[in-house]
Amino acid sequence: MKINSVMQLLFPIDCLICDFPAVEICERCAFALFPVPSFRTIDEIPHWAGAYYGDHLAKIILLAKEENNRAARNILVSNLVAAFMQSDVIGPLTFVPLPSRKEANRRRGYLHAQLIAQGLSLELKKDFGISSKVLQILRVNRRIQDQSNLGRNERIINLDGAYESTKLPRDDHGPLVLVDDLVTTGTTVREALRALRYAGLRPALVISAGVSGRGTGTPRLPNKIGQ
């Protein structure tokens, strides 16, 4: 029996999305997850997303966020790399993950957004020689609800004033880049921008692994795409 067959029996691997046997991501699902960056602005800050949100990306985000699945997280990191590389921001960089609810962090036992930001930092250094660091300078300062089932206006009320930011010396960081897995209405990003601006900080860029295409402004594809 071949070594690969033995390893498959001992450590079975199925596609994360469709359960196709013997591969971590099957060819069909890999095609559906292939990054297709898109651009828009949120409160005048450029926002690049790695892909539009759909069923495949939804499952990957859930696996990474709630099950700490490393393979799923690596896919999100690949999307973030694709998004960042479309921007004009020059390193060295400071990545700022968007914070989750304290209850969610305790339940998971890890900081999801920080992990994908750290993965992004490592990949940019390894593949492109771009230096960066990850700073968790944003935090939730009061109890908030899970956003997933809230409408746009409910999200605005839920997050109003909910974030605060540490102030940083001017010479202690490169361009600030906000990092998240998914942008839907843009409410979370706007609250993060408000908190950072209140602390005297102005991010240069927002990047996300995915974007829902609703409520974050009018998307457009600059000429840079496809070059």
Secondary structure, DSSP 8 states (H G I E B T S, - for coil): --HHHHHHHHS--B-TTT--BT-SS-HHHHHHHS---EEEEETTEEEEESSB--HHHHHHHHHHHHH--HHHHHHHHHHHHHHHTTS---SSEEEEE----HHHHHHHTS-HHHHHHHHHHHHHHHHH---EEE---EEE-S----STT--HHHHHHHHTT-EEE----GGG-SSEEEEEEEESSSHHHHHHHHHHHHTT---SEEEEEEE-SSSS---B--TTTT-
